[in-house]
Amino acid sequence: MSKKSVILGLSMAIALGLCMGLAGCGEKAPYAGLKYDEYIKVGQYKGLPVEKITVNVTGEDVQKKIDEALQAAGEKKDLNKKDKIGDGDTVNIDYVGKIDGKEFEGGSAKGTDLEIGSDTFIAGFEDGLKGKHVGEKATLNLTFPKDYQKEDLAGRDVTFDVTINSATRMEKPEYTDAFIKKNTRYKTKEEYEKSLKESIRKEKQAEAENEQKSELWSQVMAGTKMLKYPKEERKAYEENFSAQVDVMAEQYGSERSEIIAQYFGAEDEKAFNKMIKESVQTLIKQEMAIEYIADKENLKYSDEEKEKKIEEITAQGYDEESVKSYTGRTMDQYAHINLLYEEVMDFILDNAKVKK
């Protein structure tokens, strides 16, 4: 599971692109029956200091939204031999790359689509096609960056012979009241822009509040100590984390040692096991703190909220089986920890002391 995970930020494993879980725990809810005070001492979580939110909506913010709407409503136009290719146009090209007059591996391709201005290719490649026309050929004399990912090509001079097969351009409609009436529920640009300002304000407000919550949660974690770790959950997490690496190795056709080194920066199994242990400890500490605070403050969510959360998870492409496979939890359990996390963070923010 990637960062699509709803409970973003709760574990190092999720941040790395792996979702650890309580595989083998069956239908038993995580931490069920545990006396939290025997395992964790949660630090201060009420009255914590946090920076005040200041939200400003600029004309540039509004214009960006307008441009996005116009782009979405645009239609593709095939360019002819008279049209000059420019930024934003998409070209279909054949190209042959040569170093010292010889083709090199990975330097040639046919029928490649490239958006001009996307910086997909090395510096100078896309600029070299600006002003050209469909059917035209171009020779580009360029240099690979010194920090290029392929060391044998880094810093070397290269020549690309490019043929422009075809090109398209997104024709955006004019920004008028007629456009507003056709594409939105508003009648005038004034009404539309007023609604954009409000939606942008809400987006920025939500982003700022998430930053506040992140800062507050860091303070909570800094003051929280684990007295001991529950053996069942700890073992299950470690086994599941390790198993997910084997799954990755099989998917990519790589050795386990290669996955460990490439994706986790661990030089060997010993270093990786240490990383697993630290990640599991962090995850358990955070989850138990969430459960502890929710229990102490009697924080709950409704059945309707759980149904909505499950719908959100399902909309991301995860069903009961895949959630169980990735996390070791049932859909119900997974939705539970997500909702509880949200309730706890709202409570901590509501009870924080905003700095003047």
Disulfide bonds with the S-S distance in Angstrom:
none
